């Protein structure tokens, strides 16, 4: 039997391999498809989606003290501009700028020589008037005896009587002139009208000052205690009165008498202020009412003109619902809403009405009740109508805090 050549065998098998190649490719694709279908999770096979896990906060009703923060400015209880009351040349400055001075302490000395001369002249005029009055009185007594003996006429007696009254009046005028001259001399020594901190001096030695000039020589400010003028809108006052009348909250036990001052850097001033005055008129340009509080300032932390914020206790809500601000959404119309998880694990869109801010929370006036769960985490992954799994964020935070405290209490392992 003859064996075919190798080349002839190869030529005879090519068509067979070419014909079987598409079948092999089809079998490979089918195997891969079946393998991929076998790797899919059970929920994909069944067509069901796993519920999304979200963090929720269960609302609790609690007693909440309400307060309001209002802008204010510090004002000195007393401030006095020091001005000269007589004219002259400044010879001495008797204080250091910025130091504490007492009422009546000397601040400036004006050249007093001309006023000393005026006092001496007034004293001489007074002595002359006293002598004239003494002479007139003696003449009157003498004439009174002589008129009884008819040694002088009645006219002479009456003239001596009038001379006594005239010289007495001249003596009174001389005494008044002396008193005025002495006052002017005393005014050459300019003293502090009140106690407090003295400011910068606007004059130097040798400067000429005039009586009752417009420019003050310096200013004295009393810094302890300090006034705080607080601005409150009339709209806010009406709202508070309306809420109290409607019973939305109770009046605070302190009666809004205590005021806490928040400084410009955000820190709370350690001394509490007391409300002293509530305005009776509304500013026609700003629509605001001025409240005045008084606060101790022993360390002179507060200075006149500082901007502060005043926290006033306004009321007490026995059963308040507080919602974190991050859970509240605002619609284009400005209305507030939250996402609530119902008892059957469904997400519900709930419009709410909020009142004032309490720290990082909103106090809810209506739309929610105690025991309901609002969505805190995962808001972007869900929509109303979805079924979700819930995790209480309060429990999660407590667990994290416990784990952190436990880790901190464990001793560090020694390095090997």
C-alpha positions as CSV (number, residue, x, y, z in Angstrom):
1,X,0.0,0.0,0.0
2,X,1.3,3.3,-1.0
3,X,1.6,6.1,1.6
4,X,0.6,9.6,0.5
5,X,3.2,12.3,0.6
6,X,3.3,14.7,3.6
7,X,2.5,17.7,1.5
8,X,-0.5,16.1,0.0
9,X,-1.8,15.2,3.6
10,X,-1.4,18.8,4.7
11,X,-3.3,20.1,1.7
12,X,-6.1,17.6,2.4
13,X,-6.6,18.7,6.1
14,X,-6.7,22.5,5.8
15,X,-10.3,22.8,4.7
16,X,-11.3,20.7,7.7
17,X,-9.6,23.0,10.3
18,X,-10.9,26.1,8.7
19,X,-14.4,24.7,8.8
20,X,-14.1,23.9,12.5
21,X,-12.6,27.3,13.7
22,X,-16.0,29.3,13.9
23,X,-17.5,26.5,15.9
24,X,-14.6,26.7,18.4
25,X,-15.1,30.5,18.8
26,X,-18.8,30.1,19.4
27,X,-18.2,27.5,22.1
28,X,-15.6,29.7,23.9
29,X,-18.0,32.8,24.0
30,X,-20.8,30.7,25.3
31,X,-18.6,29.3,28.1
32,X,-17.5,32.8,29.1
33,X,-21.1,34.0,29.1
34,X,-22.2,31.2,31.4
35,X,-19.3,31.9,33.7
36,X,-20.2,35.6,34.0
37,X,-23.8,34.7,34.8
38,X,-22.6,32.4,37.4
39,X,-20.5,35.1,39.2
40,X,-23.4,37.6,39.6
41,X,-24.7,38.1,43.2
42,X,-28.0,36.7,44.3
43,X,-29.8,40.1,44.2
44,X,-28.9,40.6,40.5
45,X,-30.2,37.1,39.7
46,X,-33.4,37.8,41.6
47,X,-33.7,41.5,40.3
48,X,-34.0,42.9,43.8
49,X,-31.9,45.9,45.2
50,X,-30.3,45.8,48.6
51,X,-31.7,48.6,50.9
52,X,-29.4,51.6,51.4
53,X,-28.0,52.1,54.9
54,X,-28.5,55.6,56.3
55,X,-27.7,57.3,59.6
56,X,-30.8,58.6,61.5
57,X,-31.4,60.6,64.6
58,X,-34.4,59.8,66.8
59,X,-35.9,63.0,68.1
60,X,-36.4,63.5,71.8
61,X,-38.3,66.3,73.5
62,X,-36.3,68.2,76.1
63,X,-36.4,71.4,78.1
64,X,-34.6,74.1,76.3
65,X,-33.7,77.6,77.5
66,X,-34.1,80.1,74.6
67,X,-31.8,83.1,74.2
68,X,-31.2,85.7,71.5
69,X,-27.9,87.3,70.4
70,X,-28.1,91.0,69.7
71,X,-25.4,93.5,68.6
72,X,-24.2,96.1,71.0
73,X,-21.5,98.7,71.8
74,X,-19.7,99.4,75.0
75,X,-20.2,102.8,76.5
76,X,-18.4,104.4,79.4
77,X,-20.6,105.0,82.5
78,X,-19.0,108.4,82.9
79,X,-16.7,110.4,80.6
80,X,-15.7,114.0,81.1
81,X,-13.8,116.4,78.8
82,X,-11.4,118.6,80.7
83,X,-11.4,122.3,79.5
84,X,-9.9,125.4,81.1
85,X,-12.3,127.9,82.8
86,X,-9.8,130.7,82.7
87,X,-7.3,131.9,80.1
88,X,-3.5,131.7,80.5
89,X,-0.3,129.8,79.7
90,X,0.1,126.2,80.7
91,X,3.1,126.0,83.1
92,X,2.8,122.4,84.3
93,X,1.2,119.1,83.4
94,X,0.7,117.1,86.6
95,X,-0.3,113.7,85.4
96,X,0.9,110.8,83.2
97,X,-1.2,110.0,80.2
98,X,-3.2,106.8,80.6
99,X,-2.9,106.6,84.4
100,X,-5.8,106.4,86.9
101,X,-6.7,109.7,88.5
102,X,-9.1,110.5,91.3
103,X,-11.8,113.2,91.3
104,X,-10.2,116.5,92.4
105,X,-6.7,115.5,91.4
106,X,-4.7,118.3,89.8
107,X,-4.0,117.9,86.1
108,X,-2.7,121.2,84.8
109,X,-1.3,124.4,86.3
110,X,-1.9,127.7,84.4
111,X,0.3,130.7,85.1
112,X,-1.5,132.3,88.1
113,X,0.4,135.5,88.6
114,X,-2.2,137.8,87.1
115,X,-4.9,136.1,89.1
116,X,-2.9,136.4,92.3
117,X,-2.7,140.2,91.7
118,X,-6.4,140.3,91.0
119,X,-7.1,138.6,94.4
120,X,-4.8,141.1,96.2
121,X,-6.6,144.0,94.6
122,X,-10.0,142.6,95.5
123,X,-8.8,142.2,99.1
124,X,-7.7,145.8,99.2
125,X,-11.0,147.0,97.8
126,X,-12.8,144.9,100.4
127,X,-10.8,146.4,103.3
128,X,-11.6,149.9,101.9
129,X,-15.3,149.1,101.8
130,X,-15.1,147.7,105.4
131,X,-13.6,151.0,106.6
132,X,-16.2,153.1,104.9
133,X,-18.9,150.9,106.3
134,X,-17.5,151.3,109.8
135,X,-17.2,155.1,109.5
136,X,-20.8,155.3,108.2
137,X,-22.0,153.2,111.1
138,X,-20.3,155.4,113.7
139,X,-21.7,158.6,112.1
140,X,-25.2,157.1,112.2
141,X,-24.9,156.2,115.9
142,X,-23.6,159.7,116.8
143,X,-26.3,161.4,114.8
144,X,-29.0,159.2,116.4
145,X,-28.0,160.6,119.8
146,X,-27.7,164.2,118.5
147,X,-31.1,164.2,116.8
148,X,-32.8,163.4,120.1
149,X,-31.1,166.5,121.6
150,X,-32.0,168.4,118.4
151,X,-28.3,169.2,118.0
152,X,-28.5,168.0,114.3
153,X,-31.3,168.3,111.9
154,X,-33.5,165.4,110.9
155,X,-32.0,165.5,107.3
156,X,-28.5,165.0,108.6
157,X,-29.7,162.0,110.6
158,X,-31.4,160.4,107.6
159,X,-28.4,161.0,105.4
160,X,-26.2,159.2,107.9
161,X,-28.7,156.4,108.0
162,X,-28.6,156.1,104.1
163,X,-24.8,156.2,104.2
164,X,-24.7,153.1,106.4
165,X,-26.9,151.1,103.9
166,X,-24.8,152.4,101.0
167,X,-21.4,151.4,102.5
168,X,-22.9,148.0,103.5
169,X,-23.8,147.4,99.9
170,X,-20.4,148.5,98.7
171,X,-18.8,146.1,101.2
172,X,-20.9,143.2,99.8
173,X,-19.9,144.0,96.3
174,X,-16.2,144.1,97.3
175,X,-16.6,140.7,99.0
176,X,-18.2,139.3,95.9
177,X,-15.4,140.6,93.7
178,X,-12.8,139.0,96.0
179,X,-14.7,135.7,95.9
180,X,-14.7,135.9,92.0
181,X,-11.0,136.7,92.0
182,X,-10.3,133.8,94.3
183,X,-12.4,131.4,92.1
184,X,-10.4,132.5,89.0
185,X,-7.2,131.9,90.9
186,X,-8.4,128.4,91.9
187,X,-9.3,127.7,88.3
188,X,-5.6,128.1,87.3
189,X,-5.2,124.7,88.8
190,X,-7.2,122.4,86.6
191,X,-8.5,119.3,88.4
192,X,-10.1,116.1,87.4
193,X,-14.0,116.4,87.5
194,X,-14.4,112.6,87.9
195,X,-12.2,109.6,88.7
196,X,-11.1,107.3,86.0
197,X,-8.5,106.8,83.3
198,X,-7.0,110.0,81.8
199,X,-6.4,110.1,78.0
200,X,-3.9,111.9,75.9
201,X,-3.0,115.5,76.5
202,X,-3.8,117.8,73.6
203,X,-1.6,120.7,74.9
204,X,2.0,121.0,75.9
205,X,3.8,123.3,78.3
206,X,3.7,126.9,77.2
207,X,0.5,126.6,75.2
208,X,-2.1,129.3,75.5
209,X,-5.5,128.2,76.6
210,X,-8.7,130.2,76.8
211,X,-11.7,130.0,79.0
212,X,-14.4,127.6,77.8
213,X,-12.6,126.7,74.6
214,X,-14.0,124.1,72.3
215,X,-11.0,121.8,72.3
216,X,-10.6,119.6,75.4
217,X,-7.2,119.5,77.1
218,X,-7.8,115.8,77.8
219,X,-10.6,113.3,78.6
220,X,-11.2,111.2,81.7
221,X,-13.2,107.9,81.3
222,X,-14.6,105.7,84.0
223,X,-14.1,102.1,82.9
224,X,-15.6,100.1,85.8
225,X,-18.4,99.4,85.5
226,X,-19.2,99.6,81.8
227,X,-22.5,100.1,79.9
228,X,-23.4,98.0,76.9
229,X,-26.0,99.6,74.6
230,X,-27.9,96.7,72.8
231,X,-29.9,97.1,69.7
232,X,-33.1,95.0,69.3
233,X,-35.5,95.3,66.4
234,X,-39.1,96.2,67.2
235,X,-40.1,93.2,65.0
236,X,-38.2,90.8,67.4
237,X,-39.9,92.4,70.4
238,X,-43.4,91.9,68.9
239,X,-42.6,88.3,68.0
240,X,-41.4,87.5,71.5
241,X,-44.5,89.1,73.0
242,X,-46.7,87.1,70.6
243,X,-45.0,83.8,71.3
244,X,-45.3,84.3,75.1
245,X,-49.0,85.2,74.8
246,X,-49.6,82.1,72.6
247,X,-47.9,79.9,75.1
248,X,-45.2,78.7,72.7
249,X,-42.8,79.0,75.6
250,X,-42.6,80.2,79.2
251,X,-40.9,83.3,80.5
252,X,-37.4,82.5,81.7
253,X,-37.1,82.4,85.5
254,X,-34.4,85.1,85.5
255,X,-36.8,87.5,83.9
256,X,-34.3,88.3,81.1
257,X,-32.3,90.3,83.7
258,X,-29.0,88.4,83.1
259,X,-27.0,89.3,79.9
260,X,-23.9,87.5,78.8
261,X,-21.4,89.4,76.7
262,X,-19.7,87.8,73.7
263,X,-16.5,89.6,72.7
264,X,-15.2,90.3,69.2
265,X,-13.0,87.2,69.2
266,X,-16.0,85.0,70.0
267,X,-15.0,84.4,73.7
268,X,-17.6,84.9,76.4
269,X,-16.9,87.7,78.9
270,X,-16.6,86.1,82.4
271,X,-18.8,88.7,84.2
272,X,-22.5,88.7,83.7
273,X,-24.3,91.9,82.9
274,X,-27.5,93.2,84.3
275,X,-30.2,94.8,82.2
276,X,-30.8,98.3,83.5
277,X,-32.9,100.1,80.9
278,X,-35.3,99.2,78.1
279,X,-36.0,101.9,75.5
280,X,-39.5,103.3,75.2
281,X,-39.0,104.8,71.7
282,X,-38.4,103.1,68.4
283,X,-35.7,104.6,66.2
284,X,-37.5,105.9,63.1
285,X,-34.6,105.3,60.8
286,X,-33.5,101.8,62.0
287,X,-36.7,100.5,63.6
288,X,-34.7,99.4,66.6
289,X,-35.1,99.7,70.4
290,X,-32.1,100.4,72.6
291,X,-31.5,98.2,75.7
292,X,-28.8,99.2,78.2
293,X,-27.0,96.7,80.4
294,X,-24.3,97.3,83.0
295,X,-21.4,94.9,83.4
296,X,-18.4,94.9,85.9
297,X,-15.0,95.6,84.3
298,X,-12.4,95.2,87.0
299,X,-9.7,94.1,84.6
300,X,-10.5,96.8,82.0
301,X,-11.0,94.2,79.3
302,X,-13.9,96.3,77.9
303,X,-13.1,99.6,76.4
304,X,-15.6,102.2,75.2
305,X,-16.7,101.8,71.6
306,X,-16.0,98.0,71.4
307,X,-18.4,95.9,69.3
308,X,-19.9,93.0,71.3
309,X,-22.8,90.7,71.1
310,X,-25.2,90.3,74.0
311,X,-27.0,87.0,74.8
312,X,-30.3,87.6,76.5
313,X,-32.4,84.8,78.0
314,X,-35.9,85.2,76.4
315,X,-37.9,82.1,77.4
316,X,-38.0,78.4,78.3
317,X,-39.6,75.7,76.1
318,X,-40.6,72.7,78.3
319,X,-40.8,70.2,75.3
320,X,-38.5,71.4,72.5
321,X,-37.5,69.4,69.4
322,X,-34.0,70.3,68.1
323,X,-33.0,69.2,64.6
324,X,-29.3,69.5,63.5
325,X,-29.0,72.1,60.8
326,X,-27.2,69.6,58.5
327,X,-30.4,67.5,58.2
328,X,-32.6,70.5,57.1
329,X,-32.9,71.3,53.5
330,X,-34.2,74.6,52.1
331,X,-36.4,74.7,49.0
332,X,-36.3,77.5,46.4
333,X,-39.3,79.1,48.2
334,X,-37.3,79.1,51.4
335,X,-39.4,76.5,53.2
336,X,-37.6,73.9,55.3
337,X,-37.9,70.1,55.1
338,X,-36.3,66.9,56.3
339,X,-36.3,63.3,55.3
340,X,-38.0,61.0,57.8
341,X,-37.8,57.2,58.0
342,X,-41.2,55.8,58.8
343,X,-41.7,52.7,61.0
344,X,-41.9,50.5,57.8
345,X,-38.4,51.7,56.8
346,X,-39.7,54.0,54.0
347,X,-38.2,57.4,53.3
348,X,-40.7,60.3,53.6
349,X,-40.3,64.0,52.6
350,X,-41.6,66.1,55.5
351,X,-42.0,69.9,55.4
352,X,-41.3,71.5,58.7
353,X,-41.5,75.0,60.3
354,X,-38.5,76.1,62.2
355,X,-38.2,78.8,64.8
356,X,-34.8,80.2,66.1
357,X,-31.4,78.6,65.9
358,X,-30.1,77.0,69.1
359,X,-26.4,76.5,68.6
360,X,-25.9,74.1,65.6
361,X,-29.6,73.1,65.7
362,X,-33.0,74.5,64.6
363,X,-35.9,74.4,67.0
364,X,-38.8,72.9,65.2
365,X,-42.1,74.6,65.7
366,X,-44.3,72.1,63.7
367,X,-44.0,69.2,61.3
368,X,-42.2,66.7,63.6
369,X,-42.9,64.9,66.8
370,X,-40.8,63.1,69.4
371,X,-39.8,59.5,68.5
372,X,-39.5,60.1,64.7
373,X,-36.2,59.3,63.0
374,X,-34.8,61.9,60.6
375,X,-32.0,61.1,58.1
376,X,-28.6,62.5,59.0
377,X,-26.1,60.6,56.8
378,X,-26.6,59.3,53.3
379,X,-29.0,62.0,52.1
380,X,-27.5,62.0,48.6
381,X,-28.1,58.2,48.1
382,X,-31.8,58.1,48.8
383,X,-35.0,59.7,47.7
384,X,-38.6,59.7,49.1
385,X,-40.2,56.3,48.7
386,X,-37.0,54.3,49.1
387,X,-36.7,51.4,51.6
388,X,-33.6,51.9,53.8
389,X,-31.7,50.3,56.7
390,X,-31.1,52.7,59.6
391,X,-28.2,53.1,61.9
392,X,-28.7,55.4,64.9
393,X,-25.9,58.1,64.7
394,X,-26.1,58.7,68.4
395,X,-25.2,55.1,69.1
396,X,-22.4,55.2,66.5
397,X,-20.9,58.3,68.0
398,X,-21.1,56.8,71.5
399,X,-19.4,53.6,70.4
400,X,-16.6,55.6,68.7
401,X,-16.1,57.7,71.8
402,X,-15.9,54.5,73.9
403,X,-13.4,52.8,71.5
404,X,-11.3,56.0,71.5
405,X,-11.2,56.2,75.3
406,X,-10.3,52.5,75.5
407,X,-7.5,52.9,73.0
408,X,-6.1,55.9,74.9
409,X,-6.2,54.0,78.2
410,X,-4.2,51.0,76.9
411,X,-0.4,51.2,77.5
412,X,1.8,51.6,74.4
413,X,3.6,48.4,73.4
414,X,7.4,48.5,73.7
415,X,9.4,48.6,70.5
416,X,11.2,45.4,69.7
